[in-house]
């Protein structure tokens, strides 16, 4: 038994040494693998930095356009809490009934196919950030297009929202927009009163657009204006405009929509005055979807080639809303929002100066 015991001891004696060797071997292999993984990660990071460096446009305008595009995409990708926080930072005015925000470029008001984030979805979160966890969700009082920036009014309760929505419907809210147009309207101040209707564009890529449905046309026989039968699907649309500043190929306009038809300002400018909004690729052409064609002088000042014109964002900004007295207090409430940075940068490029009486 003693011999057997000694044999047993002899058999098990080398095991600790073998175990240490295996641990050392595994540790060295693990260390080598970790080193290779770190080297690979660093290589990928360096490659990504190089790609970003190569993709970075040298032209400052293209850099700004890229930044704007990235911002829009970021707003679509971020967590709703982050988006709500961004809207909170953009609050222009608030009281016990209203919250007025500066709507960012590229952020839709309502959800839909392919839309991950929209203003409507984060209103409950924004309300809690402002008034605590038991706050009622904020309510929309009106809407702006995805690419339009500027003043947007929210209500803290349904009754206030319905009251203000009624003011918009009965045209008691004075709205003023700023836009940069391609071309100079003639006359420099006036009223566009032409109904608007939605029609399908028959082309290789069929789509729908708003267009003019005038009540008068020029008679080819007599050359006189004759009244035509109104389109029953058309909506009455009236827009006041005035030129604030102009250059040889572009203008800064103040627009005051009297009515609220879909894409009214863009259609009246493009098809009524022949001076489309800069960056409005949807209404750049009637029978096709293609980037806006810009004059050579405009391209030169913007530092762009025509092939890059598709990157230009829509330059339409909700500058001011005036709510009548009694809406939220005894006095008229005038809400003003400065244009976004890309808008003011374009003004500088085109040498369009905002009148000092209007501020920046």
Beta strands, then each sheet from edge to edge (+ up, - down):
strand 1: 91-94
strand 2: 98-103
strand 3: 139-140
strand 4: 149-155
strand 5: 174-182
strand 6: 189-193
strand 7: 196-201
strand 8: 207-212
strand 9: 216-218
strand 10: 225-227
strand 11: 238-246
strand 12: 250-257
strand 13: 316-323
strand 14: 333-336
sheet 1: 1+ 2- 4+ 3-
sheet 2: 1+ 2- 4+ 13+ 5- 12+ 11- 6+
sheet 3: 1+ 2- 4+ 13+ 14-
sheet 4: 7+ 8-
sheet 5: 9+ 10-
end
